[in-house]
């Protein structure tokens, strides 16, 4: 179980790296995973992690589950490791951008 201070810090980190709104992420997941063979359900497009990030964005801090906290840590760690949060983003790396956008982070968004 996570204590309140740790949960608050993770909440802040998560919302710092997840710079897409829930509407932007939902739209991206629909576009990214649309296709004859890839879209599982119209109401739940995207990867399980992307769907979980979307669900977390719609929650209050006090409603987080341990599973939410696990996903939030994973997202913060992945975005921090893969995105260059300090420098201007490179538009050329489309694959990296799309992978990060699936987690709710658009490197080209200010």
C-alpha positions as CSV (number, residue, x, y, z in Angstrom):
1,X,0.0,0.0,0.0
2,X,1.2,3.5,-0.8
3,X,1.2,6.2,1.8
4,X,-0.5,9.6,1.1
5,X,2.7,11.5,0.5
6,X,3.9,9.0,-2.0
7,X,0.5,8.9,-3.7
8,X,0.4,12.7,-3.9
9,X,3.9,12.9,-5.4
10,X,3.0,10.2,-8.0
11,X,-0.3,12.0,-8.8
12,X,1.7,15.1,-9.6
13,X,4.4,13.3,-11.6
14,X,1.7,11.4,-13.6
15,X,-0.2,14.6,-14.4
16,X,3.1,16.3,-15.4
17,X,4.1,13.6,-17.9
18,X,0.5,12.9,-19.1
19,X,0.0,16.1,-21.0
20,X,-3.0,15.0,-23.1
21,X,-6.5,15.5,-21.9
22,X,-8.8,12.6,-21.6
23,X,-10.6,13.7,-24.7
24,X,-7.4,13.9,-26.7
25,X,-6.2,10.5,-25.5
26,X,-9.6,8.9,-26.2
27,X,-9.5,10.3,-29.8
28,X,-5.9,9.2,-30.3
29,X,-6.7,5.7,-29.1
30,X,-9.6,5.5,-31.5
31,X,-7.5,6.7,-34.4
32,X,-4.4,4.7,-33.5
33,X,-6.2,1.4,-33.1
34,X,-8.8,1.7,-35.8
35,X,-8.7,-1.0,-38.4
36,X,-10.4,-4.1,-39.6
37,X,-8.3,-6.4,-37.5
38,X,-7.0,-4.3,-34.7
39,X,-9.9,-2.6,-33.0
40,X,-11.2,-4.8,-30.2
41,X,-14.4,-2.9,-29.3
42,X,-15.6,0.5,-30.6
43,X,-16.2,1.7,-27.0
44,X,-12.8,0.5,-25.7
45,X,-10.2,1.2,-28.4
46,X,-6.5,1.1,-27.7
47,X,-4.1,-0.8,-25.6
48,X,-5.0,-1.9,-22.1
49,X,-2.5,0.5,-20.7
50,X,-3.9,3.4,-22.8
51,X,-7.4,2.5,-21.6
52,X,-6.1,2.4,-18.0
53,X,-4.5,5.9,-18.3
54,X,-7.7,7.2,-19.7
55,X,-9.6,5.8,-16.7
56,X,-7.1,7.3,-14.3
57,X,-7.5,10.7,-15.9
58,X,-11.2,10.5,-15.1
59,X,-10.7,9.7,-11.4
60,X,-10.1,11.7,-8.3
61,X,-6.8,11.2,-6.4
62,X,-8.7,9.6,-3.5
63,X,-10.3,7.0,-5.7
64,X,-7.0,5.5,-7.0
65,X,-6.6,1.7,-6.6
66,X,-3.3,-0.1,-6.2
67,X,-3.6,-1.2,-9.8
68,X,-4.0,2.5,-10.9
69,X,-0.9,3.3,-8.9
70,X,1.1,0.5,-10.6
71,X,0.1,1.8,-14.0
72,X,0.8,5.4,-13.0
73,X,4.4,4.4,-12.0
74,X,4.9,2.5,-15.2
75,X,3.7,5.5,-17.3
76,X,5.9,8.0,-15.4
77,X,8.9,5.7,-15.6
78,X,8.4,5.0,-19.3
79,X,7.8,8.6,-20.4
80,X,10.6,9.9,-18.2
81,X,13.0,7.3,-19.7
82,X,11.9,7.6,-23.4
83,X,10.9,11.3,-23.8
84,X,13.3,14.2,-23.6
85,X,11.3,16.3,-21.2
86,X,13.9,19.1,-21.0
87,X,14.6,19.8,-24.7
88,X,12.6,20.7,-27.8
89,X,10.9,17.5,-29.2
90,X,12.0,16.1,-32.5
91,X,9.1,15.8,-35.0
92,X,11.0,13.2,-37.0
93,X,10.6,10.3,-34.5
94,X,7.0,9.5,-35.3
95,X,7.2,6.0,-33.9
96,X,8.4,7.2,-30.5
97,X,5.8,10.0,-30.5
98,X,3.0,7.6,-31.3
99,X,4.1,5.1,-28.6
100,X,4.2,7.9,-26.0
101,X,0.9,9.3,-27.1
102,X,-0.6,5.9,-26.3
103,X,0.4,6.5,-22.7
104,X,-1.0,10.1,-22.8
105,X,2.2,12.0,-23.5
106,X,2.5,14.0,-26.7
107,X,6.1,15.1,-27.0
108,X,5.1,17.8,-29.5
109,X,2.6,19.4,-27.2
110,X,3.9,22.4,-25.3
